[in-house]
């Protein structure tokens, strides 16, 4: 069984560091996006779901504000950091910015990337190259994702994302209808189309109150059709429902 060469072994370990760094950066950015962007979505959905008809300027303003917040935090905390960590060269350059590795990792990465420039034809050159990779592997033992990209207050951001998730689940359990309505209105802020149903009973505007013993006329439009008048019941306060006689008057457009 052939053992991997020093350059191949170093490249494999450096690739592992690149993957770990990208994953840690992605998860950290995701927690920050969830804490800020998720909070904005949740608050806006609550405001739109609680209103009776939050259309026009309010709905459009909240929707555009949430889109702007999400786009900003995604670009700043997720896309931009990941874009600068796609290669070994970028990762070792970040490590050297911390000033702890004396350009050893940079030289070893270049030796892997440009083998022709670092080709060692004599024993002295081969020994120097072997020492370079040994020292580079020792330094990789000391390097971690946080040495490449520091993460300020990771527990705070994780707690914030967890709090937003808990609030969303609580809102979904307590008021699922309002939560769903708020999300729909947030995604579609334009006014809802209102059409008259083909069937149903719709009350006509009339007196809201009547003095005891007095009379009041009640009327409704019946779009259900069919023979005979509709069934009507009334009650006073919290009393029992009482049937009343109704009369059907056809209305022609």
N, C-alpha and C positions, 0 to 999 in steps of 0.2 A: 504494500500500500504506500503510494507516494504522498509525502506530506506537502501541503501547499507551500509555495514559495513565500518569502517574507513580503514582497510587494502584494501578492494576492491575499495573504492573511491580513495585512494592514488595510487593504481596500475593503475587505469584507467587514472588518470591525468598524471602519469609518462609515460604510453604508448603513450599518446597524445604528450608529449614532445619528445619522441623517434621518432615518425613519423614526426613531424615538423623538428626536427634536421636532419633526413635523407633526407627529401625533400630539405631543404635549402642547405645542403652539396652537394646533387646531382646537383641542379640547378647552384650553384656556380662553381662546377667542370665543368659542361657542358659549362658554359660561358667561362671559361679559355681554355678548349679544343677547342672550336669554334674559339676563338681569335687566338690561336697559330697554332693548327692543321688545322683549316679551312683556315688560311692565307697561310700555306704551300701548301695545295692542290690547292688553287686558283692561287698562283704564278706558281706552276709547270704546271697546266693546261694551263695557258697563254703562258708559254715558249714552251710547246710541241705543242699547237695549232697554234702558229704563225710560227713555222718552217715548211719547205717544206717536209723534210724527217728526223725527229729527231730520228734516230734509234740507236741501238748499245749502246755504253757506256753512252751517254747522257740520253737516255730514261730509261735505267736500273738504272743509278745513281739517277735520280730524283725519280723514283718509290720507290727504296729501301730507300732513304732518307725520303720520306714522310711516308712510313710504319714505319720506326724507330721513327720518331717524334710522330706519332699518338699513337703508342704502349707505348711510354714513358709517354706522357702526360695523356693518359687514365689511366694508372696504377698509376701514382703519384697523379693525381688530382681527380680521380673518384673512381676507384676500391678500392684502399688502404684506403682512408678515410671512405668509406661506410662499408668496412669490419670490422672496429673497432667500429661501432655504431649499431650493430644488437641486443643488449640486454639491458634491464634496468640496469643491473649491470655495463655494460661498460659505459653507459651514466652518471650514478651517480659518477663513478670513475673519469670520465673527469671533472665533476663539482667540485669534491673535490680537483682536481689538482689546481684549481684556488684559493683554500684556503678561501672560503667565507661561507661555509656551515657547518663547525664544525662536519663533519661525521654524521650529523643528517639524511641526505638522504641515506647515506650508511646503517645506522642502520635500517631505515624504509624499505628499499628495501630488506634487509636480512630478516627482520621479515615477509615480504610477501612471499619471496622465500623459507624460512625455517620456516614454522609456528611451527613445533614441538620444535625448539630450543627456540622460544620466547613465548611459551604457558604460559599464565598468569592464574594460578588457584586461586589466592587469590585476594581480592579487591585491595590491594596496587599494585600488579603487573598489574592488569587490568587498573588501573588509570595511572600508569606510561606508559603503552603501548598507552593508549588513548592520553596522552600528547605528546608522541613521534610522533604519526601520525598527531596530530593537528599542531605541530611545523613543521613537514615535509611538510604539505600542504601550510603553510605560506611561507616556503622557495621556494616551487614550483611557488608561485605567483611572486617571484623575479627572477626566472630562465628562460632563453630563449635559443633558439638554438645558439645564438652567445656566450653565456656563456659556452656552451659545446665545440663548434668548432669555434674559431674566423675566420672571413673572412676579410683578408686585402684588402682594396681598392675594394670593390664589384662594385661600380659604374664605376670604370676604366675598369674592365674586362667586364662588361656588355656593355660599350660603344665600346670596342674593338670588341666584338662579333657582335654588330650591324653594325659596319663599314665593317667587312668582309662580312656580309650578303648583305649590300647595294652594295658593289663592285661586288659581285657575280651576283646580279640581274642586275646591270648596264652592266656587261660584257655579260650576257645572252641576253639583249635587243640589245646592239650595235653590237655584233658579235656572234650570236648564233651558227653559223657553226664552227667557230674556238673554241668556248668554248666546244661544244660537241666533236669535234675532239680531243681536248686536254685531256678531261676526258677519252675518249676511249683509247688514247695512254698511258695515265698514268696507266690505269687498265691493259692494254695489251702492255707492252713495247717491246715485241719481234717483229722482222720485219714483215711487212705485206706481205702476199703472193700476188705476181703479176702474173697474167695469161693473155695471149693474148685473147682478146674478139673474139667471133665467127663472129661478124659483125662489120663493121666500116671502116673508111678511115684513114690511117696513113701516114703522110708525110715522104718521104725519106730525109735524110740530103742532103743539097745542099747549094748553095751560099745564103748568107744572104742579100747581096746588089748587085746591077747591075748598071752600068753606063747608064745614059739616052741614049736611042737609041740602046743599046746593046741587046744581046740575052742571055737567061738563060734557062737551062733545068729544068723542074719541074717534079717530079715523086712522086707517092704515091702507097701504097699497099691497095687494096680494098678487104676486107675479107667478104663483104656482098654477093658477088656472083651475079648471075642474068645476063641476056643478056645485051649487049650494054655497051659502055664506061661510066664512071662516068661523072658527070657535074662539071665543074671547072670554077671559076670566080676569077679574080684578080682585084686589083685596085692600083693606084699610090697615095701614101700619103693619103689624105682625100677625093680623088675623088670618082666617082661612080664605082660600080662593073661592070666589063666588062667580058662577057663570052669568053672563048677561046676553040678552038677545042682540043679534047683529043683523044688519041689512046689507045686502050686496047691491052696489051701484056700479054697473060697468062704466069704465072710463075709456073713451076713444081718443087716440092721439089726433 
